[in-house]
Amino acid sequence: MSLLHTETFGSGDELVLTHGWGLHGGIWQPVIDALQDRYRLTVIDLPGHGHSPMPAGGFDLMRLSQLLLDAAPTNATWIGWSLGGMAVLNAVLHWPEQFNKVVMVAAQPQFIKTEDWPHATPGSSLSVFTDNLTQNTEQTLKRFLGLQVRGTADERELLRGIRDIVDQRPLPQTEALRLGLEILSSANLRPQLNQLQRPVQFILGARDMLVPVASAKMIQQLLPHARIDIITEAGHAPFLSHTEQFLHLLQEFIKQ
């Protein structure tokens, strides 16, 4: 039995949805509503997020990937957003036989900026969130949610919608948030990308403040066969701000 909380919707080809740091599976509701008449969707709450408990001993990236695989059907197309995308990418690199295709939404093989990976989030920005977590988890989360929508046309309305969704389930556990930031701060999957055995799509927002769209060129160099789609007006949550465009790009890839 899986440790993580999952929900299933619809019937058809298998899709698995994993959310980002500080949120829960309910964030995918517009995608669920649009696709459940054509696909069977499995939506997972990351450990310590939403209705999923924290696993004994916590988790690192490898453990997170294993927990996700334990909660999902095999031979599915996985759609991973942000931290959820990094966990999915790590999983498909290690257990490719359990996957059909992979969709990375506002996600990168390395989240933190380095000299050889300049188009990413500065480590100092993430350190601020880590430092503030223990003092005020809720306030830190609110600040992070603000970054997710910054730059989009309907920023305030989108942020209000995300906060409403977040409030539908318990706040993430502080330790789960800390461990998630640890993964984002330290993980670098770039050296393993040449081992990728499954088709992959990256859907990026041109106005993303956390995963700069300039990373697309470097991702394409590492993965020449990857499909990369950019939604011009979107930020870090393109499936919420530009749902129809996102769904069109997603289904084009799934049907290939």
Order of alpha helices (4+ residues) and beta strands (2+ residues): beta-beta-alpha-beta-alpha-beta-alpha-beta-alpha-alpha-alpha-alpha-beta-alpha-beta-alpha-alpha
